Amino acid sequence: MAEDDNHDERRRSPRASVDLQVGLRFDSVQQFLSAYAGDISETGMFVRIPNPRHEVGEIVTLRFDAGKERIVQGTARVARVIESGIGLEFIDLDGPGRKLVEMIVRIKLAAG
């Protein structure tokens, strides 16, 4: 399978629309942002940042509240940069965090 085919296949994972506030820390530019995720899947999320100045490949530490005092935190890689925001690919989420992301996606998709 060609690299582009792999990229397209990853993008086919079900995405659920969300409005989650996410804290992002970019070590490469010593920047902390608070922004909103527009959608999430089990492999990543899209974060709305108008006119982002980030580059594909940058590593970011992320943290967001998954409800009822459940916090998801981990690291991600900037996989896509467009005018309206950045696509993040999860690199490392702890076990409970990964399960919370899976739960959020299932619940949001079931709700339509």
TIVO-2410 file (N, C-alpha, C; in nm, 3 decimals):
# residues 112
REC num residu      c1      c2      c3 atome chaine
REC   1      M   0.084  -0.117   0.000     N      A
REC   1      M   0.000   0.000   0.000    CA      A
REC   1      M   0.089   0.124   0.000     C      A
REC   2      A   0.061   0.220  -0.085     N      A
REC   2      A   0.141   0.341  -0.096    CA      A
REC   2      A   0.118   0.429   0.027     C      A
REC   3      E   0.212   0.519   0.052     N      A
REC   3      E   0.201   0.605   0.169    CA      A
REC   3      E   0.073   0.688   0.167     C      A
REC   4      D   0.034   0.741   0.048     N      A
REC   4      D  -0.089   0.819   0.038    CA      A
REC   4      D  -0.210   0.733   0.073     C      A
REC   5      D  -0.208   0.605   0.033     N      A
REC   5      D  -0.318   0.516   0.066    CA      A
REC   5      D  -0.327   0.497   0.217     C      A
REC   6      N  -0.213   0.486   0.286     N      A
REC   6      N  -0.213   0.475   0.432    CA      A
REC   6      N  -0.275   0.598   0.495     C      A
REC   7      H  -0.238   0.716   0.444     N      A
REC   7      H  -0.291   0.840   0.498    CA      A
REC   7      H  -0.443   0.844   0.480     C      A
REC   8      D  -0.491   0.809   0.360     N      A
REC   8      D  -0.634   0.809   0.334    CA      A
REC   8      D  -0.705   0.709   0.425     C      A
REC   9      E  -0.644   0.593   0.447     N      A
REC   9      E  -0.705   0.490   0.531    CA      A
REC   9      E  -0.718   0.540   0.675     C      A
REC  10      R  -0.614   0.606   0.727     N      A
REC  10      R  -0.620   0.659   0.863    CA      A
REC  10      R  -0.732   0.761   0.876     C      A
REC  11      R  -0.753   0.840   0.774     N      A
REC  11      R  -0.854   0.945   0.779    CA      A
REC  11      R  -0.994   0.887   0.774     C      A
REC  12      R  -1.008   0.761   0.742     N      A
REC  12      R  -1.141   0.700   0.735    CA      A
REC  12      R  -1.190   0.653   0.871     C      A
REC  13      S  -1.108   0.663   0.975     N      A
REC  13      S  -1.159   0.622   1.106    CA      A
REC  13      S  -1.272   0.716   1.144     C      A
REC  14      P  -1.376   0.661   1.205     N      A
REC  14      P  -1.494   0.742   1.235    CA      A
REC  14      P  -1.459   0.865   1.318     C      A
REC  15      R  -1.511   0.978   1.276     N      A
REC  15      R  -1.488   1.103   1.347    CA      A
REC  15      R  -1.619   1.150   1.407     C      A
REC  16      A  -1.611   1.200   1.527     N      A
REC  16      A  -1.729   1.251   1.595    CA      A
REC  16      A  -1.712   1.399   1.620     C      A
REC  17      S  -1.816   1.476   1.590     N      A
REC  17      S  -1.812   1.620   1.616    CA      A
REC  17      S  -1.815   1.643   1.766     C      A
REC  18      V  -1.730   1.734   1.810     N      A
REC  18      V  -1.724   1.768   1.952    CA      A
REC  18      V  -1.699   1.918   1.966     C      A
REC  19      D  -1.714   1.966   2.085     N      A
REC  19      D  -1.678   2.103   2.119    CA      A
REC  19      D  -1.605   2.096   2.252     C      A
REC  20      L  -1.485   2.037   2.248     N      A
REC  20      L  -1.405   2.014   2.368    CA      A
REC  20      L  -1.295   2.119   2.379     C      A
REC  21      Q  -1.284   2.180   2.495     N      A
REC  21      Q  -1.172   2.271   2.517    CA      A
REC  21      Q  -1.047   2.188   2.543     C      A
REC  22      V  -0.940   2.219   2.469     N      A
REC  22      V  -0.816   2.142   2.476    CA      A
REC  22      V  -0.701   2.237   2.508     C      A
REC  23      G  -0.619   2.200   2.604     N      A
REC  23      G  -0.496   2.273   2.633    CA      A
REC  23      G  -0.383   2.209   2.553     C      A
REC  24      L  -0.308   2.291   2.481     N      A
REC  24      L  -0.199   2.242   2.397    CA      A
REC  24      L  -0.070   2.313   2.436     C      A
REC  25      R   0.039   2.236   2.448     N      A
REC  25      R   0.170   2.297   2.475    CA      A
REC  25      R   0.266   2.252   2.366     C      A
REC  26      F   0.317   2.350   2.293     N      A
REC  26      F   0.413   2.324   2.186    CA      A
REC  26      F   0.552   2.356   2.239     C      A
REC  27      D   0.632   2.255   2.264     N      A
REC  27      D   0.767   2.278   2.317    CA      A
REC  27      D   0.856   2.351   2.218     C      A
REC  28      S   0.834   2.325   2.090     N      A
REC  28      S   0.923   2.382   1.988    CA      A
REC  28      S   0.915   2.535   1.985     C      A
REC  29      V   0.804   2.592   2.025     N      A
REC  29      V   0.791   2.738   2.023    CA      A
REC  29      V   0.755   2.793   2.161     C      A
REC  30      Q   0.770   2.710   2.265     N      A
REC  30      Q   0.739   2.751   2.402    CA      A
REC  30      Q   0.604   2.821   2.409     C      A
REC  31      Q   0.503   2.757   2.352     N      A
REC  31      Q   0.371   2.818   2.344    CA      A
REC  31      Q   0.267   2.729   2.409     C      A
REC  32      F   0.176   2.791   2.484     N      A
REC  32      F   0.062   2.720   2.540    CA      A
REC  32      F  -0.064   2.782   2.481     C      A
REC  33      L  -0.153   2.698   2.432     N      A
REC  33      L  -0.279   2.744   2.374    CA      A
REC  33      L  -0.396   2.673   2.439     C      A
REC  34      S  -0.505   2.744   2.450     N      A
REC  34      S  -0.631   2.683   2.486    CA      A
REC  34      S  -0.719   2.701   2.364     C      A
REC  35      A  -0.768   2.591   2.307     N      A
REC  35      A  -0.847   2.596   2.184    CA      A
REC  35      A  -0.957   2.492   2.193     C      A
REC  36      Y  -1.039   2.485   2.089     N      A
REC  36      Y  -1.149   2.389   2.088    CA      A
REC  36      Y  -1.131   2.287   1.978     C      A
REC  37      A  -1.154   2.161   2.014     N      A
REC  37      A  -1.151   2.054   1.915    CA      A
REC  37      A  -1.284   2.055   1.842     C      A
REC  38      G  -1.279   2.036   1.710     N      A
REC  38      G  -1.400   2.032   1.629    CA      A
REC  38      G  -1.448   1.891   1.604     C      A
REC  39      D  -1.352   1.797   1.600     N      A
REC  39      D  -1.389   1.656   1.589    CA      A
REC  39      D  -1.279   1.571   1.650     C      A
REC  40      I  -1.317   1.447   1.680     N      A
REC  40      I  -1.223   1.355   1.743    CA      A
REC  40      I  -1.248   1.214   1.688     C      A
REC  41      S  -1.141   1.138   1.677     N      A
REC  41      S  -1.152   0.997   1.642    CA      A
REC  41      S  -1.062   0.921   1.738     C      A
REC  42      E  -1.056   0.791   1.725     N      A
REC  42      E  -0.970   0.713   1.814    CA      A
REC  42      E  -0.822   0.737   1.785     C      A
REC  43      T  -0.791   0.796   1.669     N      A
REC  43      T  -0.651   0.817   1.632    CA      A
REC  43      T  -0.606   0.962   1.638     C      A
REC  44      G  -0.698   1.055   1.659     N      A
REC  44      G  -0.657   1.195   1.664    CA      A
REC  44      G  -0.775   1.290   1.674     C      A
REC  45      M  -0.744   1.419   1.656     N      A
REC  45      M  -0.848   1.521   1.664    CA      A
REC  45      M  -0.812   1.641   1.578     C      A
REC  46      F  -0.913   1.719   1.541     N      A
REC  46      F  -0.891   1.844   1.472    CA      A
REC  46      F  -0.917   1.955   1.571     C      A
REC  47      V  -0.821   2.047   1.585     N      A
REC  47      V  -0.831   2.157   1.679    CA      A
REC  47      V  -0.842   2.287   1.600     C      A
REC  48      R  -0.946   2.365   1.632     N      A
REC  48      R  -0.970   2.491   1.562    CA      A
REC  48      R  -0.876   2.599   1.614     C      A
REC  49      I  -0.786   2.641   1.528     N      A
REC  49      I  -0.692   2.750   1.558    CA      A
REC  49      I  -0.686   2.836   1.432     C      A
REC  50      P  -0.743   2.956   1.435     N      A
REC  50      P  -0.740   3.038   1.314    CA      A
REC  50      P  -0.596   3.071   1.272     C      A
REC  51      N  -0.567   3.051   1.145     N      A
REC  51      N  -0.434   3.081   1.089    CA      A
REC  51      N  -0.319   3.027   1.174     C      A
REC  52      P  -0.316   2.896   1.195     N      A
REC  52      P  -0.211   2.837   1.280    CA      A
REC  52      P  -0.073   2.857   1.219     C      A
REC  53      R   0.025   2.871   1.306     N      A
REC  53      R   0.163   2.888   1.263    CA      A
REC  53      R   0.246   2.768   1.306     C      A
REC  54      H   0.188   2.652   1.296     N      A
REC  54      H   0.256   2.530   1.336    CA      A
REC  54      H   0.291   2.448   1.213     C      A
REC  55      E   0.382   2.355   1.231     N      A
REC  55      E   0.430   2.276   1.118    CA      A
REC  55      E   0.399   2.129   1.138     C      A
REC  56      V   0.372   2.062   1.026     N      A
REC  56      V   0.351   1.918   1.030    CA      A
REC  56      V   0.475   1.853   1.092     C      A
REC  57      G   0.451   1.761   1.182     N      A
REC  57      G   0.561   1.692   1.250    CA      A
REC  57      G   0.589   1.745   1.389     C      A
REC  58      E   0.543   1.866   1.420     N      A
REC  58      E   0.564   1.920   1.556    CA      A
REC  58      E   0.495   1.830   1.658     C      A
REC  59      I   0.557   1.817   1.773     N      A
REC  59      I   0.499   1.739   1.883    CA      A
REC  59      I   0.433   1.835   1.981     C      A
REC  60      V   0.316   1.796   2.028     N      A
REC  60      V   0.239   1.879   2.119    CA      A
REC  60      V   0.192   1.793   2.237     C      A
REC  61      T   0.194   1.852   2.355     N      A
REC  61      T   0.136   1.790   2.473    CA      A
REC  61      T  -0.007   1.841   2.482     C      A
REC  62      L  -0.102   1.751   2.502     N      A
REC  62      L  -0.241   1.794   2.508    CA      A
REC  62      L  -0.307   1.745   2.635     C      A
REC  63      R  -0.414   1.816   2.671     N      A
REC  63      R  -0.490   1.782   2.791    CA      A
REC  63      R  -0.632   1.834   2.773     C      A
REC  64      F  -0.730   1.748   2.801     N      A
REC  64      F  -0.868   1.795   2.797    CA      A
REC  64      F  -0.953   1.718   2.896     C      A
REC  65      D  -1.062   1.781   2.936     N      A
REC  65      D  -1.155   1.726   3.033    CA      A
REC  65      D  -1.256   1.639   2.960     C      A
REC  66      A  -1.266   1.513   2.999     N      A
REC  66      A  -1.360   1.420   2.936    CA      A
REC  66      A  -1.485   1.401   3.021     C      A
REC  67      G  -1.510   1.491   3.114     N      A
REC  67      G  -1.630   1.485   3.197    CA      A
REC  67      G  -1.611   1.408   3.326     C      A
REC  68      K  -1.689   1.445   3.426     N      A
REC  68      K  -1.688   1.378   3.556    CA      A
REC  68      K  -1.547   1.362   3.612     C      A
REC  69      E  -1.471   1.470   3.609     N      A
REC  69      E  -1.335   1.473   3.663    CA      A
REC  69      E  -1.242   1.374   3.596     C      A
REC  70      R  -1.268   1.340   3.472     N      A
REC  70      R  -1.181   1.252   3.395    CA      A
REC  70      R  -1.100   1.338   3.299     C      A
REC  71      I  -0.972   1.327   3.309     N      A
REC  71      I  -0.882   1.408   3.227    CA      A
REC  71      I  -0.808   1.316   3.129     C      A
REC  72      V  -0.803   1.358   3.004     N      A
REC  72      V  -0.724   1.289   2.903    CA      A
REC  72      V  -0.600   1.374   2.879     C      A
REC  73      Q  -0.484   1.312   2.887     N      A
REC  73      Q  -0.361   1.384   2.857    CA      A
REC  73      Q  -0.264   1.292   2.785     C      A
REC  74      G  -0.180   1.352   2.705     N      A
REC  74      G  -0.084   1.274   2.629    CA      A
REC  74      G  -0.010   1.360   2.530     C      A
REC  75      T   0.046   1.296   2.429     N      A
REC  75      T   0.118   1.369   2.326    CA      A
REC  75      T   0.059   1.334   2.190     C      A
REC  76      A   0.078   1.428   2.098     N      A
REC  76      A   0.029   1.410   1.962    CA      A
REC  76      A   0.128   1.476   1.867     C      A
REC  77      R   0.111   1.441   1.740     N      A
REC  77      R   0.194   1.498   1.634    CA      A
REC  77      R   0.104   1.577   1.542     C      A
REC  78      V   0.148   1.696   1.502     N      A
REC  78      V   0.073   1.774   1.405    CA      A
REC  78      V   0.080   1.699   1.272     C      A
REC  79      A  -0.035   1.653   1.224     N      A
REC  79      A  -0.040   1.575   1.100    CA      A
REC  79      A  -0.089   1.658   0.982     C      A
REC  80      R  -0.158   1.768   1.012     N      A
REC  80      R  -0.215   1.851   0.906    CA      A
REC  80      R  -0.231   1.992   0.957     C      A
REC  81      V  -0.203   2.089   0.870     N      A
REC  81      V  -0.222   2.230   0.903    CA      A
REC  81      V  -0.303   2.293   0.790     C      A
REC  82      I  -0.418   2.350   0.826     N      A
REC  82      I  -0.498   2.423   0.727    CA      A
REC  82      I  -0.535   2.558   0.789     C      A
REC  83      E  -0.598   2.643   0.711     N      A
REC  83      E  -0.627   2.778   0.756    CA      A
REC  83      E  -0.711   2.783   0.884     C      A
REC  84      S  -0.799   2.684   0.902     N      A
REC  84      S  -0.890   2.688   1.017    CA      A
REC  84      S  -0.840   2.609   1.138     C      A
REC  85      G  -0.725   2.540   1.127     N      A
REC  85      G  -0.677   2.467   1.243    CA      A
REC  85      G  -0.574   2.361   1.210     C      A
REC  86      I  -0.554   2.272   1.307     N      A
REC  86      I  -0.453   2.167   1.293    CA      A
REC  86      I  -0.514   2.030   1.322     C      A
REC  87      G  -0.471   1.932   1.246     N      A
REC  87      G  -0.508   1.794   1.270    CA      A
REC  87      G  -0.398   1.729   1.352     C      A
REC  88      L  -0.435   1.667   1.462     N      A
REC  88      L  -0.339   1.602   1.551    CA      A
REC  88      L  -0.358   1.451   1.545     C      A
REC  89      E  -0.247   1.381   1.540     N      A
REC  89      E  -0.247   1.234   1.546    CA      A
REC  89      E  -0.195   1.196   1.685     C      A
REC  90      F  -0.276   1.123   1.761     N      A
REC  90      F  -0.233   1.083   1.893    CA      A
REC  90      F  -0.109   0.994   1.883     C      A
REC  91      I  -0.009   1.024   1.966     N      A
REC  91      I   0.111   0.942   1.974    CA      A
REC  91      I   0.107   0.859   2.100     C      A
REC  92      D   0.078   0.924   2.212     N      A
REC  92      D   0.084   0.856   2.340    CA      A
REC  92      D  -0.027   0.907   2.431     C      A
REC  93      L  -0.125   0.821   2.455     N      A
REC  93      L  -0.227   0.848   2.557    CA      A
REC  93      L  -0.217   0.732   2.654     C      A
REC  94      D  -0.232   0.760   2.784     N      A
REC  94      D  -0.228   0.649   2.877    CA      A
REC  94      D  -0.353   0.562   2.857     C      A
REC  95      G  -0.353   0.444   2.915     N      A
REC  95      G  -0.464   0.350   2.897    CA      A
REC  95      G  -0.600   0.410   2.927     C      A
REC  96      P  -0.618   0.470   3.045     N      A
REC  96      P  -0.748   0.530   3.075    CA      A
REC  96      P  -0.785   0.642   2.977     C      A
REC  97      G  -0.687   0.720   2.934     N      A
REC  97      G  -0.712   0.828   2.839    CA      A
REC  97      G  -0.759   0.774   2.705     C      A
REC  98      R  -0.694   0.670   2.657     N      A
REC  98      R  -0.733   0.610   2.529    CA      A
REC  98      R  -0.875   0.555   2.539     C      A
REC  99      K  -0.908   0.490   2.652     N      A
REC  99      K  -1.043   0.436   2.669    CA      A
REC  99      K  -1.147   0.548   2.673     C      A
REC 100      L  -1.112   0.661   2.736     N      A
REC 100      L  -1.204   0.775   2.739    CA      A
REC 100      L  -1.228   0.831   2.599     C      A
REC 101      V  -1.123   0.839   2.519     N      A
REC 101      V  -1.138   0.887   2.381    CA      A
REC 101      V  -1.230   0.792   2.304     C      A
REC 102      E  -1.207   0.663   2.315     N      A
REC 102      E  -1.292   0.565   2.248    CA      A
REC 102      E  -1.438   0.580   2.292     C      A
REC 103      M  -1.460   0.603   2.422     N      A
REC 103      M  -1.595   0.620   2.474    CA      A
REC 103      M  -1.660   0.746   2.418     C      A
REC 104      I  -1.586   0.856   2.414     N      A
REC 104      I  -1.639   0.982   2.359    CA      A
REC 104      I  -1.681   0.961   2.214     C      A
REC 105      V  -1.597   0.898   2.135     N      A
REC 105      V  -1.627   0.876   1.993    CA      A
REC 105      V  -1.752   0.791   1.980     C      A
REC 106      R  -1.760   0.680   2.053     N      A
REC 106      R  -1.878   0.591   2.045    CA      A
REC 106      R  -2.006   0.665   2.083     C      A
REC 107      I  -2.002   0.739   2.192     N      A
REC 107      I  -2.122   0.810   2.240    CA      A
REC 107      I  -2.166   0.916   2.140     C      A
REC 108      K  -2.071   0.994   2.091     N      A
REC 108      K  -2.104   1.101   1.995    CA      A
REC 108      K  -2.157   1.044   1.864     C      A
REC 109      L  -2.096   0.935   1.814     N      A
REC 109      L  -2.143   0.875   1.689    CA      A
REC 109      L  -2.282   0.813   1.707     C      A
REC 110      A  -2.307   0.752   1.822     N      A
REC 110      A  -2.437   0.690   1.848    CA      A
REC 110      A  -2.547   0.797   1.857     C      A
REC 111      A  -2.510   0.914   1.910     N      A
REC 111      A  -2.607   1.023   1.926    CA      A
REC 111      A  -2.637   1.091   1.792     C      A
REC 112      G  -2.550   1.067   1.694     N      A
REC 112      G  -2.570   1.125   1.561    CA      A
REC 112      G  -2.519   1.262   1.556     C      A
***
